Structure formats: C-alpha cells, structure tokens
Amino acid sequence: MKVPMEEKPFPAWSWSVEQCLKEYGVKLDKGLSTHEVQKRREKYGWNELAKEKGKPLWELVLEQFDDMLVKILLAAAFVSFLLAYFHGTDSGKFGFDAYVEPLVIILILVLNAIVGVWQENNAEKALEALKELQCESGKVLRDGYFVPDLPARELLPGDIVELHVGDKVPADMRVAALKTSTLRVEQSSLTGEAMPVLKGTSPVFLEDCELQAKENMVFAGTTVVNGGCVCIVITTGMETEIGKIQKQIHEASQEESDTPLKKKLDEFGNRLTTAIGLVCLIVWAINYKNFISWDVVDGWPSNVRFSFQKCTYYFKIAVALAVAAIPEGLPAVITTCLALGTRKMAQKNAIVRKLPSVETLGCTTVICSDKTGTLTTNQMAVTQFFTLGGKTTASRLISVEGTTYDPKDGGIVDWGCYNMDANLQVMAEICAVCNDAGIYFDGRLFRATGLPTEAALKVLVEKMGVADLKSRSKTRDNAQLAANNLMDVNTVVKLG
C-alpha cells in the first residue's frame, strides 16, 4: 500500500457521514469514477496485506546451531574426527569403527536442525492463515452502477460498498446508511469479544477510542451477522486494523528472547565447557613425567629430554576424556521431548513458532481469559423447546439432542410420537422465516453465517422438518432443506 507516511487517516468515526463523503470527494449514489479510481490507485496501491519475506533455508539451518551445547558438540565431533584420523595414520589402518563417534554426534545435530527447521516452517504456514481472513470480493458502487463481485484487492479509500448478512468486510469502512433496522458485526478476530457489535451511523465523539467503541465503523476481516448497510471505505491494505495486527506479528517474530530452558542450557554449557577444559588440562599436566624427562646432577635437573610423540599421546587422552564427558545425547533428548510437545499442541490447532516455546508454556502458572468464544466454540444449540399441546390447556416440554450445526447430530427425543400439529408448524415457520442466519457444509464441518442463536434455530427446524435419521442424512448436500421449504411456502402464502 502506497499511503505516504506523513498522511494519518482522519478519525472517520467522529465525523458525520456528510463530512466523510466530502473528505473523500464522493457521492453516496454515484461512487468513484473510473478516472478517480486510476488516480487513487497510484496513491494508495492495492487493498491487500503485504507478504513478508521469510528467512532463507540456510539462515534457518544456521540458527539451529546457535546454541552453546550444540557448539560444544560440534567441537567434540571435530576433535573426535581428528583423533580418529591421526590414529588411523599412526596405525596405518583407516577403519570405519574409528569414525563412529563423530558420525553419531553429527547425526544427532543434523536431526536436531531438521526438526527445528520443520517446526518453524510449519509455524510460518500457519501464520499465513491470517490472510484468509481477507474478503475476496464485494458489491461496490462505481460510476453510478453496482459492480456485484469486484475483487476486494481493487478497493480504494472513498469506494461505496454494500454489505449484507454473511458478507466478510473487505476493508475498514465507515457505515453511511443502514438498509435494515439493525446491523450487527462479529469482530472477535480483532477484539476477542464473541458477542456481535450493534452498528449505526451516528458519530462517536471521541478522537481516540478502542475498536469495540467505534460503533459506526466496520473492519476488514470481520463478518456481518445481522442486517445490511452501505459503507464508505476509509483505509485499505496494511493501514487497516488487521494490517496493523500483521505488522505486530512480524515485529514480534523478529524479537529474539531466550526462554528459561535456553538460558539454563546455555549456563550449563558454559560451566561444562569450563569444567571439562580444566579437567583435561590437569589430566594432561599430571602426566608430564611421561613425555618430559631429565637427569639430576648435583640436585639440579640437566639434560632435559622431550618426547613429542608421548606428549601428543597424552593430549589425545585428555581430549578423549573431554569428548566422553560431553553429554551428546542431551540435545537429542531435549529436542525429542519438545518436538513431542509441539506435536500435541499442533493437534489442538496451536501455532508454535519455535520448539523452546513449549517449555515456556509449561512454566505458565496463570492464564487470564474470558469464556465466550475463547474457552468455548462460540456456537449455540437448542436443547429444549416448549409449546402448547393439542388443547390450549395442555403444554409440553420437548428435549433436543446434539450440540453442533450438523442436522444429523442427535435429534428430537421421542419425536416419533408427535405429529407436526398447528402449534409446531407455526413455531417451525417462525424459526425459519424470522431468521437471517444460514447453515452450510464446507466439505468437512457444518458452519453457520449470522448470529449463533438464529443458526441454532435453523438447525432445530431441520430436525423438526426431516423426522427420521435416514432422511436427515440427505441434508448434507443442502443443510437448509426443511427451513428453505418452509420459507418458500410462507412466501407463496404472502404473494397469494
């Protein structure tokens, strides 16, 4: 997006609709002209989130070796290789057995690097899912005519967009006019609040307020769950609220902070290096008599003799002791444990960017969270409904099984003993007709558009309208079969 840095979007939520239209030089019934679109395209660019350049593979691989224990193991592997080589040179034999130890160490380090790179790549792919929150197209007014499916990336500040139930908002926009008595937008992807927010056209007289308080603004990536409206596009691309979130995620990914485990391992590695170095020096030094000898004359040493071969031999012993003291299996065990923890978290749809994050989460003692939509699935289901019986003095309480939007999930308890009498028929019609929600099957799960309460009533209509399980299984292709039939009948009655 090509918005100049010195240009700060004005607080559209605190201005009237007329002021916003004047600011962008657009009319609510005309929209932008083709000439104006070309001019603004050069200034603002495309309405899309920027794609950050990921780290190259070689850099990811090198990062896996930026650890004190790993560096110690690399040094141990190098020294082990040299010892094996010189031992083979001295004996005249170059057997494979001599190279087993350095090869095993290298194999451990390579596996550690592979797991780390694989996990970080998976996290990057999961973070790309943020772009899926963007809308693909919208109904936009251009040159006095509505373009029904204009690609969302072509939107510009000043565009007039029409929204309806189920539409995903393509940019940050100011509500200009309501097409229904109420308008509700679900914006939990930005605020974490699961309850839909009631929107209107009145100005909010605060120049700096939270997203939830901007009741005349709709934001990119959110969804209209009730009503319809006409809006003015205010900001696009990376200047939208969801664009700011992506910036924050990218900035957070650039910050490097050591976890408690990494700090302890680095501290352990430093102490281990110092201790092993001192022990090896002492072991080599206490054997000095074996490679340095002299004759004593009048109580004083003379004719000092130095054996380079024996000096090298005892140095090899000291190095071999160092290699043996290094816990080669420690990085492998730690990596394996963290990888298993990451795998379990991935099964719960958690995004783990780096393996040590699992350990950090394990140190967490308190998690502060609200309930709705965070600890729950933000779905609703009818469990009981109450109607009058065949006589006005009788009543009945009927239980319903199932907790998802799948019409096959459970059913109405003892439904076979009831007939769809007038009371039940009217109730089903009300649930289907006075309802803006929709149910659809995405190939894997049944999902809903609109308010969760209204979606739950739509599912109830399916269970009431298609009584037996065999017939209900046919609703997979059309998840609103019974509700649509009732709506069609009601329309015919009204028109007739």
N, C-alpha and C positions, 0 to 999 in steps of 0.2 A: 504494500500500500504506500502511496506517494504523498501522504499528508505532511506538509512542512512541519518541522519540529516546533517552530515558534507559534504555530496555529493550535490553539487549545479549543476543543469543541465547547460551544456555549452551553450553559445548563438549560437544556430544552424543557426539562420537567418543570422549571419555574416560570416558563413563558407561556403565554396563551397560544392557541392554535394559530390565530391570525399572525402573531409575531413570528412563529416558526415558519409559516408559509412565506412571509415577507423576507425572512432571513435567507431562505434558500431560493427565492425568486421563482416560486412555483404556485400553480393554482390547483385546488383540490379536485377540480373536474377536468383538468387538462393533462396534468403530469408534465414530465420533462419532454422537451422537443428533441428530435434527432440531433440537431446542431448542438444543443446544450449538453447532450449525452457525450458527444465527442470531446467537447471542451473539458468536461469534468473527468472524463476517463484519463486524460493526460495529467490531471492534477491529483486524482485520488487512486488511480490504478484499479486493480480487481478486488472484489469482495471475497477474499479467501485468506485462510491462515497461512502464515509463512512456514515453509518447510525448513527446519533447522538441519544444517549439515551434521551428520553423525560422525563419530570418530572413526578413522580408518581402522581396518582389521589389525594392522601391525601395531598401532598405538594401543589398542585394546589388549593385545597379547603382551606387550611390554609392561602394561600396568599390572598384570597378574604376577610379575616378578619383582614388583616394588614392595618387598616385604623383607624384614630382617632375617627371619628364619629361612625364607627361600634363598636369600643371598648367601647365607651360611651353607645351605645345601649345595648351591652352585659351586661355591669354593671347595666344598668337600668332594663333589663329583670331579672337579678339575684335578685336585690333588690325587684322588684315587686313580684317575686315568693316568697321570704322570707316573705314579708308583708302579701301576701295572705295566706301563710301557718300559720303564727302566729295569724292572725286574725281569721282563722278557728279554731285554737287551743283554743284561748281565748273564742270564742263564742260556741265552741262545734259543729260547723257546717262546713262541707267541701264542699261548693257549687262550681259548675263549673264556675259561674259568676266571682268569685274572681280571677280566673286564666286566664280570657280572655285577659287582658292587656299583661302579659308576653308572652302568647302564640302568640299573634298578632305580637309582636316585634320579637320573634324567627322566625315566618313565613316569615316576611319581610327579615330578614338576610339570611335565607335559600334560598329564591328566588333570592336574590342578588348574593349569591355564585353560584347557579345553572347557572344563566345567564353568569356570569364571566367565569366559567369553560367551559361551552359550547362554548363560543366565542373563548377562547384560543385553545381549541381542534380543532375547525374549521380552525383557522389560521395555526396550525401545519400541518393539512392535506393539506392545500393549498400550504404551503412551500415545501411539499413533491413532488409537481408537478415539481420541479426543476430537479428531477431525470429522468423525462420523456424526457428531452432534450437529454439524452444519446441515442446513437445508439444501436441497438440490435445485429446487425451482420455486417460483411464486407467481401470483397473479398481480401484474404490475401495470399501472396506467402510463402509457407513452403516447404522445401526440393526440390525446383525447380518446384513445381506444385502449381497452384492457388486453394485454398480452397474457393469455391464460397460464402458460408454462415458460416464463422467461427464466433462463438459468440464474441461480442465485449469485453466482460469481460476477454477473454483469450489473448487479445493483450499484447505485451511486447515491450519495447524500442528496436528498431532495426528491427521490423517487416516491411515488404514491403506491402503496401496496395494500391489497385487500386480503384479510385473513379470516378463516372460518374454523370451526371445530376440527381438531385433529391436525391442523397445519403446524408445521415447525417454523418458528420465526427465523427469517434469513439474515437479519441484521438488527442492530439496536435502533428502535424506532419510537417515535412519539405518536401516541394514539390521537388521531384527529377527529374521528367520528365513530359512534357506535352504530352497528346495524341491528343489534338486538338490545333488549333492556338491560342485560348484564353481560359482562365479559370477564372470564377467569382464565388465568395463565398459570401453568405449572412450571415453576422455575427452580426446582430443587437442585438441578445440575449446577446452578450458580450459588445459591444461598444455603442449600441443605435442608430448607424447610419444605416438607412434603405437601402441606396444605396449599391448594391453588390460591393465588392472589387476585382479589377483585380489582379490576382496572376501570379507569374512567378517563374523561377528557379534561377535567379541571386541573389548573396549575397547582403544583406543590411549591409553596413559597419558602423553599429552603435551597440555597445555592450548593450546599454540601450536605448530603444525607446518604443513608445506606440504600442498597439496592431494593430491599424489601419496602422501603418507604416511597420509592418512586412509582406511585400508583398510576401514572399516566404514561409510563414507558414499558415497552416490551423488548426483550433482549434476545440476541442471537442464541440459538440452541435450545430455547425454551419452547413449550408446546401449548397451544390454545386448547383448553379442555371444555370451555363453555362459551357460547356466543360467537359474534363476529364483529369485525371493525375495519376501518380504513386508517392507515398509518402513514407517517412521513418518515423516511429513512434519515437518521441523524448521523450515525457513524457506521463504517464498514471495515471489514478485514481485521487487521491486528489492533485497530483502535476500539473494537467492541470489547465488552466485558469478558467474553470468552477468549478473545485475543490476548487480553491482559493476563488471564489465567495461564495461557500457554507460555507467555513471556516469563512468568514467575516459575513455572515448572522447569523451563530451560535454564534460568538463572540458578535455581536450586540444584540442578544436575551438575552445574559447573563448580559448586562448592564441595570442597573435599574436607570432611571432618572424620577423624578416626573414631571408631566405636570403642567401647570399653574393652572388648575382646582383643581388638587390634593393638590397642595401647599396651595391654598386658603381655601380648605375644612379642611385641617389639621390645618391651622392657626385659622379658625373659630372654630374648635373643641376644640383647646387648650383654646381659650378665653372663649368659652361657658362653658367648664369644670370649669375654674377658677371662672367665674361669678356665676354659679349655686352653687358651693361649698361655696362661701362667703355668698350668699343669704340664703342658707339652715342653715349655722352656725348662721347667725344673727336671723333668724326666731326661731331657737331652743333656742338661748340665751335669746331673749327678753321675753320668756315665763318662765324664771327661777323661778318667784314667784309662779307658779302653782305647781312646784314639789320640791321647796325648801322654807321652812317657818321657822320662829324663833320668839321668844318672845323678846321684848325690855325691858331691865331692866336698869334704870339709863342712858338711852340714848344709851346703848350698846346692840347689839343682843346677846341673850343667848338661850340656849335650842334649837339648830338648829335641824330641822326635815327634813329628805329627803325621798321623795316618789319615789321609783324605778319604780313603775307602771306608774305614771304620766310622769316621765322622758322619759320612753320608748314610751309612747303615743305621746308626742310632738316630739320625734325623728322620729316616723313614719310619722307624719305630714310633717316634714321638708323633709324627703326622698320622700314622695308622691309629694311634691311640685317640687322636683328635677326631678322626673320621668315625671311630667306633662310639665316641661319646656323644656325637651329634644325633639327635632323635629323628632319623629320616622319615619315620612313619607318622610323626606328629602332624605335619601339614596335610598329609593324605587323610588322616583320621578326622581332622578339623573340617577339611573340605567336604568329605563324605557326609558328615553329620549336618553341616549347613545345607548341603545340596538336598538331603532328605527332608529337612525342614522347609526349604524353598518349594520342593515338590508338593508337600502337603498344603502349603499356603496357596500355591497356584491352583490346586484342586478346588479351593474356596474362592477363586477369582481374585486373589490378592496379587498386586503388582510388586515384585521385589526386584529392585534395580541391581543391588549388589548383595553377594552372599552374607557378609557380616551383618546386614540389616536384620537377619533372622535372630541373631544373638541379641541385638539391640532391643528388638521387640520382646525377647524373652526377659529382659531386665525391667520391662514396664510393669509398674505396680498399680497404676490408676489410669483408667480410660474415661474421659469425660465425653458423653454423647447424649443426644436426645433420643427419643424412642422411635417416633413415627418416621418411616422411610429410611431409617439408619439401621436400627436393630430389627425392623420389620421389613416386609417386601412392598409396602405401600399398595397393597391390594385389599379388596374387601369381598365378602361373600355373604349371601343370605343364609342364615342358619334356621330361622323360623319365620313364619308369617301367619297372620291372624285374619280370619274372615268370618262373616256371618254364615250360618248354615242354611239349609233349605227353608227353615222357618225363621222369622225375624227375631224370635226369642232365643234361638239356639246360636251358639258360637263354636268355633273350632280353632285349635292351635296346631299347625302343621309344621313338622320339622323337615329340614333340608340338609343333606349331606354334601360334602365337597367344599374345598377351600380355594380352588383356583378358578380361572376363567374358562376352563375346559368343560363344555356341557356334558361330557362323558364322566367327569369326575364326580362320583356319587350320584345322588338323585333325591327325589322326594320320598320320604318314608311312608310306606303303605299307600302309595299313590293309586295303586290299582283299585282300591275300594272306594275311590271318589270319582265322580263324573265332573266334567267341566260344566258346572251349572252357571247360571247367570252371574252370580257373585264372583266366582273365579274368573269367568270370561272378562268381566269388566276390569277386574284387578290386573289381569294379564295385558289387556289393551292399554291401561294407564301406564304400566311399567314399560311397555314397548313404545308407545306414541309420545308420551311426555318425557322424552329421553334423547339427549344429544350424543350419548356415548356409542361406541362401536366396538365389536369384537372381531378379531381376525387371527388367522393361523399363519405364522411366519415360516412354516416348514419344520419348526422344532417345538415351539410353545404357542399357546393361545395368549394373545396380548390384547390390551384394550386401549382405545383412544377416548379421551373425555374423563369425566370425574369417576373415581373408583366406585362411588356409591351407585351411580347410574349404570356403570358397567356390570356391577353385581346384580342389579335388577334385570338387565338384559339376559344374563346367564339364567336367572330364575325363570324367565319367560321360555327359554329354550327347554328347560327341564319340565315345565308345565305343558308346553305345546307338543313336545315329542315324548310320549309317555314311556315306551319300552326302550331298553338298552340297545337292542338291535337297530331300531330306527335312529336312536341318538348317535350311533356311530357314523351315520351318513352325514351328520352335520359338520364333519371335519372339513369338507370342501367349502361349505357355506355355514360359517359359525353363527349366522343370524337368521336361520331358516324360519323358525317359528315367529320371531319378532318381526321379520320383514313381511310375512304373510298377514299378520295382524295389522301392520301399518298400511299395507295395500288395501285390505278390507275396509279399514277406517277411512281411507282417502276416498274410496268408491262411495261409501255411505254419505260422506260430506258432499261430494260432487253430485250425487244422485238426488 
